[in-house]
Amino acid sequence: METTAIIGYVASSASVIAFGSQLHHTIKTQTTAGLSLRRTVFDVLSLALWIYYAARVEDIPLLIATTFELLASICVCFMICKNRIWIQVSVKDFTPPPSPPAELKSIIIDRFERRNSI
């Protein structure tokens, strides 16, 4: 096997492992708060173009790596969308807790005023 091909396979494997760990963490914690939807969408678009390019030049390591990364990016993109829709629904249905009666506030203030005056 040619040295350049070996380097390509090693680089592809490292790239897939790097993004795979992000996907694993996102699935495990079910949180996407720190991830940008815009960046993930651009990742999906750029990876799709890289797949097209790799297929045209018949670069197998690049094709394999970008295919796995594209699938992982699509999964992360769906998780971000799902979490944002769930957050919007839960915020829309949120009702604030009832405020305490005004009498309790005046009693607490009166106690503090008495302590300060002694």
Buried (B, 14 or more C-beta within 10 A) or exposed (E): EEEEEEEBBEEBBEBBEEBEEEBEEBEEEEEBEEBEBEEBBEBBEBBBEBBEEBBEEEBEBBBBBBBBBBBBBBBBBEBBBEBEEEEEEEEEEEEEEEEEEEEEEEEEEEEEEEEEEE
